Each structure stands twice: as structure tokens, then as C-alpha cells.
Amino acid sequence: MDNTSIITQVTNPKEEEIISCTQDKGAQCNISLKKQRHRSIFGSLFCCFRGYNVEPPSSNNNTSSLPPLVEENGAIQKPINNADFIVPVEIDGTIHQVYVLKRPHVDEFLQKMGELYECVLFTASLAKYADPVADLLDRWGVFKARLFRESCVFHRGNYVKDLSRLGRELGKVIIVDNSPASYIFHPENAVPVQSWFDDMMDTELLDLIPFFEALSREEDVYSMLHKLCNR
């Protein structure tokens, strides 16, 4: 593993640690590391994280100082009524409710990807939102590491996930994301997925499982991803 990697290996698989690492220009990033799993598979799967909304509390207090409640790369959504999870998050001393709606078949998808790949959650969302949601979403410990906005590169108004800084061979790395801006540095490593909001009949994650099963047997991801792009 490259010593400059923004992913830090877990030295004690029974402990959850918060590792601080120095980024370019002196910026700091926080990486929450989960229990390490031993796999013989070649690749790493870097996933986006989305599908949650923040509802401000009912109050007459002025909330103009609150950060904008946006998802990755600027998508704003309203609170939802049929949330799978509701997570309290503190923002500037005020508790807000984060409403999470799971995309259909995400549980099956995560479990299968955890069997096939080294999986990392890579999101442009803030850790204070995404980390507690990931605790509820990833019941199986699939995500070996979690990377948040601090680990992204701010480029032309977007938070970009720079795969070259992950300390992995790029020919063995995949990023699954709904936003092309997120992987603009490495489009040849991307498996694009459609944005999802509330269509409970959606089957995209389920439909992708056979493709990832086949891809996991390849020595290099580029040939299959090129075919997928052409299709």
C-alpha cells in the first residue's frame, strides 16, 4: 500500500478507530475504519452515499447560520415521510433530524459486494451526517473504511473523489456513483448509476450484481468497464 494513501489499514480488527491523516496543503481528513475482513479478491469498490435529508427542528430561532442542507454536489431534497432511519444530528448546537430512505435492494447489494470486494464508503457528504447513517445502513461491516467530504478534492465547484490518492492500483479500483462530477478525474474507473429518490420499484442495484460478479474475476477492470460504457 502506498504510504500516501488516505486509507489507513486497521491494525487491530477488534477496535474501531478514528485516524487523522494529513492531506495536501495541510488539510486534515478523518477516516472511520471498521473491522477488517480478509478477502483474496483483487479489487476495491468505492461507493457513493446519498438518499438522506435533514429536517430543521420546529423553532422560532433564526437558522440562517446553518449550513445548506445539501447532498453530494448540490442536490437538495425535502424531508421524507416513509424513512427507514431517522438520525439526530447536531448542527451549531441544534439537533436536526436526518431522514434516510434506502434504495430498493441495497441490503442485498451491499452484502454481495462485501463478499466480492474490498469496499470503501466514499462520500462528499459531511461525516456528521454520513457516519451515523452508515452505522445503521451497513449492518454487516461491509465498509472497510469511510471517507467523507474532507477526503474529496474541491474542483470547479464540485467535490471530486480522487482515486489516485487511495493507495490502490487504479486498474483494480471501481467507483460506483450517480454524479459524473464525482469521478471526473477517473471516468474510466466508474460504474455510473442513475440518481434515485423514491421509486420503490427500482431494480438497478439488483441488476448490477451479475455484472460485478463477473468483474470480480477480471485481472484488470478497464476492459469490462469500457464495454459497459459503450453499451
Buried (B, 14 or more C-beta within 10 A) or exposed (E): EEEEBBBBEBEEBEEEEEBEBEBEEEEEBBBBBBEBBEBEEBBBBBBBBBBBBBBBEEEEEEEEEEEEBBBBBEEEBEBBEEBBBBBEBEBEEBEBBBBBBBBBBBBEBBBBBBBBBBBBBBBBBBBBBBBBBBBEBBEEBBBBBBBBBBBBBEEEEBBBBBBEBBBBEBBBBBBBBBBEBBBBBBEEBBBBBEEBEEEEEBEBBBEBBEEBEEBBEBEEBEEBBEEBEEE
